[in-house]
């Protein structure tokens, strides 16, 4: 991790603009792009999702996120990365994750942001349970997330 990186695992919501402004001002003379992704709790299944509960393993989670950020710096010349992931009970349509990347060029920022998100979905130790009118059900990893992660692997 570099001085301009931020990794947080928290229950509280986050302010997108605060992180955007921080990323923009990391190195104003060379930063040419800032890309932010914000994931939301959503309802995709037949049963209406009222909330989602996220659990994690403190210490292990942050270490994993640090490794993902380190891998990202190894692949792209970026100025800084912010990764904020919420835990606890989140209502439908609440913000769940923010990944922000500042770099000299947009292609690096977009690729790095997507890389971080793909690794978060596949490797980070978060456990999610959907709360519906039918009760609580743990969410399994999706095949589409596994496939998205594979494209970053060496051929």
N, C-alpha and C positions, 0 to 999 in steps of 0.2 A: 504494500500500500504506500501511496505517496501522501505528502502533506495536504494535497488538495482533494483527497478522497474522503468520503463520509459513508460509514456503514452504521445503520441503526435498526434494531429490532425492538419494536415498541407497541404498546396498546393504543396510544394516542394517535389521532389523525395527523396529517402533515399538510403543510402549506406549499402547494406547487410553486407559486410565484417566488417564495423565499429561496427555494432550491434553484430555480431558474436564474434568479438574480445572482446568487452566489456563484453558480457555474459561469455566468457571463463575465464575472469580474475576477476570475482566477488569474488570467493573464490577458488583459484587454488588448495589448498590442499584437497578440498572435492568435487569439481565439477567433475563429471564423464561423463556428457552428456550435449550437447547443441543441441536443435532442433529448426530449423527455418522453418516457412512456409511463402511463399511469394505468394500472389494472384495477378493475372494479369487481365487487361481488356481483355475480349475475345469476339469472334464472334461465337455464337452458333445458332443463328436464321437464317431464310431464307434470311433476309435482312442483308447485310453487315454492321456491326457496325463500324462506322468511329471513334466514340468517346463516352465517357460516362461522364455525369455531375453528380457530387455528391454534395449534400447539407447536412447540419447538423444544429443542434441547439446548438450554442456555450454555454458552461457551462453545459447544460444538457448532451451533448454527453460525455464530459470528466468525469462527475460524473458517468454516466452509465459504462464507461470503467473502472473506479476505482472500482466500485462494482463487475464487472466481475473478475478483478484481485484479489480482496479480497476473493471472492468465490473460486478462484483457489488455493490461499494459504491455505484456510481452508481444501481443499481436498487432497492436495499433499505437501510433504516436498520439496519444490523447493527453489533454491537459488535466482532466480530473473526472472522477466518477462519484455519483451519489447513489446509494442503494438504501432504500428505506422499506422495510417489510413489517406490516402490522401483524399482531397476534391477538388472541382473545376472541370475543364474540363480536362479529361485524354484521350489520344489517344489510339487506339487499341494496345494491347500488352504492355502497360505501367504498371509499378508496382502500385498496388492500396493499398495493406495492407501487413504488416509484423507482425508476431507473433513469438517471440523468447522466449524460456524457457531454463534456466539452472537448472540442478538438479544433485544429486548424482548418480541417476540411470536413464537409458534410458527409462524404462517403464513409470516412472513418468513424464519425459520430454515430451514424445510422447503424453501421455494421457492429460496432462495439456495443451499442445499446441492445441490439437484437441478440448478440452473443450472450451478454449478461442475462437477459431474460430467459433465453433457452436453457442456460445452465442452471438458473434458479429453479425453473420448473422441473428439471430432471434431477439435479444433484443436491439441492439444499434440503436439510432435514426439517421440513415443515409437514405437519399432518393436518389435513383438512376434513371437517365433517360438515355436511349440509344439514340444516335444520328445516324440515318441511312440516306440513300439516300431518304427515304420517310418522314423524319422529326424527331421530338423528341417524345419519348414515355416513360412514367414512367414505371419502372419495379416493378411488384408485388412480394411479398414474394413467394418463391417456397415451394411447399409441401415437397420436399425432405429436405429442411432446417429445417422445422418444425419437421419432423420425426427425423432428426439427433439430434436436441436439446432435444427431449423427452427421449432419452436413458440415459441422465444425471439426469433425475428426479427420486425421490425416488419411489419405487414400491408401 
